[in-house]
Amino acid sequence: MDAFDELGEWLEENTEENKEDKMTDKAMRICDNKGFQLDLPNGVTVSVQWGPMNYCDSDVRNAEFDAPRKAIDGDRHWGSNTAECAAYLTGSDLAWVGVPGYTDSGDDDVCGYMNVPKVLDFINKAASMRNPVANPKSHANQMMGVLDHGDYRDDPKLLEDERKIMDNLEVDEFFSGLHKFSGSSPIDES
């Protein structure tokens, strides 16, 4: 490899575009200036968020969407006394995990309004999970399962049902149009 090849590799690795991509591959990430994600050794990623629209202090939750960025750009800190936590399988498209005692008993993937001790407990419980799997009770995981089903038009039974419904709608529309055209009311008023 000559100097030009080495320079080309260095430039490719150090362009702004590739630096940003590499930041998303880090085990600890800041998210939207209002929280962080940790990739745990057991294959679970924990997300801790406090900002607009998160389950946290009301003044923080109800702040303008860009308030965290403005605070940081203005050399101020952004904070909250409570935060929301969630966990998903690392490297997945958000396959949510049920963390024992927090998000495993119901269908909600996020546990909110947690103080510092609870956030630490959530992280520790997520880190201690053995063989984590996607939570089958999760509404989001169930929705993703439906989306992963593929194109519904590939299912002959669904297509047949859809045709029946459309045929019935066309017949109903045809007859309601006849009533309008004839000037008579479909309801007998006698």
N, C-alpha and C positions, 0 to 999 in steps of 0.2 A: 504494500500500500504506500503510495507516495504522499507528499505533503498536500497536494490538491484534494486527494481522496479524504485525507484526515480533516482538512478544513471543511469540505463538503459535509462530512458526517457531523462535525461540531456545529456547523450552521444549522443543519437539520434538527439536531437535538436541542438547540438553544433559541430557535425562533419563538416569538411570543405565542404563536398558535400552539406549538408543541409544549411549551412550558405550561400553558393553561391545561392542556390535556393531561399532563403529568401530575398536575395538582389534584385533579379529580381521582387519581389513582393512589393518593396518599392515604395512610391508615387513619389520619385525623384531619378533618376538614371543617372549615368555617362555612356556614350556610347563610347566605343572604344577610350577613352582618347581624344576625339575630339568633345564633345558636351554633351547634356543632354536631358532627357525626363521628363516631368511633367505630372502626372495624375491629371487632374483638377476635382473639385467636380461635374461638370455636366456630367461626363462620356466621356470626350474628353482627349486624351493624345496629348500633344504638343511635337514635337521633334525639337530641335535646334542643328544644326551640322555645324562645320567648320573644315575641314580637307581635305586630299587627296580625290579627285573626288567629293567634295561637291561644291555647287554654292556659292563660297566665294572668298576672295582675291586670285589673280592668283598665287602668290608664295606659298600660303597654298594649294590651289587646286591642283597644279602641283607637290607638294612635294612627296617624296617616301611614299609608303603605310604605312610603319611602323614609319614614322617620329614623329607622336604624342607620341607614346610609348617611342621612343628613347629620346625625349625631356624630358618627365616626368621621365624616368629612370635616366637621367643625371641631375636631380634636376633643370631643366629649365622649364619655362612656355611654353605652346603651345597656340597661340592666332591668331586672325584675326580681322580685322575691320568690316568685313561683314560675314554673315552666311546665311544658308538656313533654312527655317522653313516648317514643315508639321504637319498635325493633323490627328489623326485617333481615332476610337471608342476604348476606354479603354477596354482591355480584348479581343479584336478581333484579328483576323489574318490580321491586317493592313487593316481594312475597312476604307478607307480614307474619311475624312470629308471636305466639302467645307467651308473654313473660309471666311466670308463676306469681300469683298474687296481684297482678296488675292488669294485664290484657288477655289473660287466658280463660276467664270465666264467662265472658260475653262475646259479643260480636264487634266491639269497638277496638280499633287498632292503636288508639292513642289514649294515654292516661294523663289527665291535665291537673293543673293547679297544685303541682308538687313542689314542696320546699326542698332545700338542699339535702337534708338527710334522706328524703324519699327518692330524690334523683339518684343519689349514690347507691341506695338499696336497689333501685331499678337496674342500674348498670351492673351491679354485682350479681343480681339474679339472672340477668341476661347472659353475663359472662360464664355463669356456672351451669348453664343448660348443656346437656349432653345430647348429641345428635339432633340439633334443632331442625324442625320441619315447619312448613307453612301452616298457619292456624286454619283448620277447616271451617271454624265458626266465623271467621272474618268476613264481613260483607264485601270488603274490597277484594279479598282473594276469591270469593265466590263470583264476583262480577268479572274478574280477570279470567276465571275458568269459563264463563259464558263466552267471553270475547275470544278465548283460545279455541273455542269449539269450531271456529271456521265460519265460512259463509253459510248462512241458514238456507240459501237457495240450493245447497248441495244435498239437503235432506228431503227425500221424496215425500215423506209424510207431511212435513211442514208445507211443502209446495201444494200438495193436494188440499190441505186445510185452507191455505191462502186462496186458492182458486174457488173453493166453495163459498168463502166469505165474500169474495169479490163478485161472484155470480149473484149471490143474494142481494148485495148492495145495488147491483145494476138493475135487477128486477124491481126492487123497491123504488129506485130512482125513476125507472121507466113508468111505473104505475102512478107515482106521485106527479109526474109530468103530465100524464093523461088527464088526471083530475084538474090540474091547473088549466090545461088546454080546453077542456070541455066546459069549464066554468062552474062545474058542480063541486060541492064540498065532499071530501071523502068521509066526513062524519054525517051520519043521518040525523037530522035535527027534528025528527017527528016526535 
